[in-house]
Amino acid sequence: MLNRRILRIKAFKVLYSSVLSGNTSLAQAETLLEQSCEATRDLYIYMLGIVSPLTKIARERIEAAKAKFNPTEEEKNPNMKFAENALATLLDEDVDFQKVFSKKKFSWAQYDLLLKKIMTSVSAKEYYAEYMASPERSLAEDCRLFTRIFEEEFVDSEELEQILEEKSLFWNEDLPYALTWCCKTFKGFAKGEAWTLIPLYQSEMIKGEGVESDKYFVRKLLQASFAGYEKYSGMVAESVSGWEKERLFSTDVVLIVMGLAEIVTFPTIPVKVSINEYVEISKFYGTPKSRSFVNGLLDRLVQTLVNEGQVAKEGKGLM
């Protein structure tokens, strides 16, 4: 599930938090990292669980309309397509999914207002009207509809953001990634695949020999960054004229430290790949000038380490 870009970001956040606090041990940081990784998959499971509650809201609205003193013909004979969608039934009847969801003690029951607001928004959309007007009834079409819902209704929802923040410190920034995996799951359902709990690391999803462990990678990256922080941050300070001591705790420095630690620690990862990864991350967690700063300084300091014989890569073209 988790790719190396996501894992680098998670390690970066833990390291940055540890540097700022000044009193986090490596053992505590490793525990936080494991919790952060597991939280992304938990969020994926939690968001899959919203399908049935949304469907329930639709059914309740239909029943309430029927119970009116003088219902319209449309209310007497409602379109039940969404209320009877096959995706909700599939997840409700999937023993493995329900077992995991229940074991995590997840529930959407207390968030009725959010569910109603989402359903109101969905009902007003053109893609929903087209879905309801189509005579086709299939799991594949229901999966396509929920893919649209997950893509368009959740990412910018302030109410959902607040709920996720209350439930887990790790969840808010993980939402887009978790939703992507929910949509991948819907595509699998449409093809007739059964639900299974996704392996936590992408390397665990790849069959064959010679696959490097992503779990090992991110743990080793954090360890190497911790161990080398004083040395590498010192190299940064020495390389920049007029450097202010307070900036040694900036996101830029933490990213540069991690980049150097990765380049020294992992002989099979090309130098350019490592530099590019941290430059990309700096776009989201730094300032407008971070990209050029991280790129330029990493490139310069890597050359220093190469000249000192501290960088050894296995294979051609990795330098």
Rosetta blueprint (number, residue, H / E / L):
1 M L
2 L E
3 N L
4 R H
5 R H
6 I H
7 L H
8 R H
9 I H
10 K H
11 A H
12 F H
13 K H
14 V H
15 L H
16 Y H
17 S H
18 S H
19 V H
20 L H
21 S H
22 G L
23 N L
24 T L
25 S L
26 L H
27 A H
28 Q H
29 A H
30 E H
31 T H
32 L H
33 L H
34 E H
35 Q H
36 S H
37 C H
38 E H
39 A H
40 T H
41 R H
42 D H
43 L H
44 Y H
45 I H
46 Y H
47 M H
48 L H
49 G L
50 I L
51 V H
52 S H
53 P H
54 L H
55 T H
56 K H
57 I H
58 A H
59 R H
60 E H
61 R H
62 I H
63 E H
64 A H
65 A H
66 K H
67 A L
68 K L
69 F L
70 N L
71 P L
72 T L
73 E H
74 E H
75 E H
76 K H
77 N L
78 P L
79 N L
80 M L
81 K L
82 F L
83 A L
84 E L
85 N L
86 A H
87 L H
88 A H
89 T H
90 L H
91 L H
92 D H
93 E H
94 D L
95 V H
96 D H
97 F H
98 Q H
99 K H
100 V H
101 F H
102 S H
103 K H
104 K L
105 K L
106 F L
107 S L
108 W L
109 A L
110 Q L
111 Y L
112 D H
113 L H
114 L H
115 L H
116 K H
117 K H
118 I H
119 M H
120 T H
121 S H
122 V H
123 S H
124 A L
125 K L
126 E H
127 Y H
128 Y H
129 A H
130 E H
131 Y H
132 M H
133 A H
134 S L
135 P L
136 E L
137 R L
138 S L
139 L H
140 A H
141 E H
142 D H
143 C H
144 R H
145 L H
146 F H
147 T H
148 R H
149 I H
150 F H
151 E H
152 E H
153 E L
154 F L
155 V L
156 D L
157 S L
158 E H
159 E H
160 L H
161 E H
162 Q H
163 I H
164 L H
165 E H
166 E H
167 K H
168 S L
169 L L
170 F L
171 W L
172 N H
173 E H
174 D H
175 L H
176 P H
177 Y H
178 A H
179 L H
180 T H
181 W H
182 C H
183 C H
184 K H
185 T H
186 F H
187 K H
188 G H
189 F H
190 A H
191 K L
192 G L
193 E L
194 A L
195 W L
196 T L
197 L L
198 I L
199 P L
200 L L
201 Y E
202 Q H
203 S H
204 E H
205 M H
206 I L
207 K L
208 G L
209 E L
210 G L
211 V L
212 E L
213 S L
214 D H
215 K H
216 Y H
217 F H
218 V H
219 R H
220 K H
221 L H
222 L H
223 Q H
224 A H
225 S H
226 F H
227 A H
228 G H
229 Y H
230 E H
231 K H
232 Y H
233 S H
234 G H
235 M H
236 V H
237 A H
238 E H
239 S H
240 V L
241 S L
242 G L
243 W L
244 E L
245 K H
246 E H
247 R H
248 L H
249 F H
250 S L
251 T H
252 D H
253 V H
254 V H
255 L H
256 I H
257 V H
258 M H
259 G H
260 L H
261 A H
262 E H
263 I H
264 V H
265 T H
266 F L
267 P L
268 T L
269 I L
270 P L
271 V H
272 K H
273 V H
274 S H
275 I H
276 N H
277 E H
278 Y H
279 V H
280 E H
281 I H
282 S H
283 K H
284 F H
285 Y H
286 G L
287 T L
288 P L
289 K L
290 S H
291 R H
292 S H
293 F H
294 V H
295 N H
296 G H
297 L H
298 L H
299 D H
300 R H
301 L H
302 V H
303 Q H
304 T H
305 L H
306 V H
307 N H
308 E L
309 G L
310 Q L
311 V L
312 A L
313 K L
314 E L
315 G L
316 K L
317 G L
318 L L
319 M L
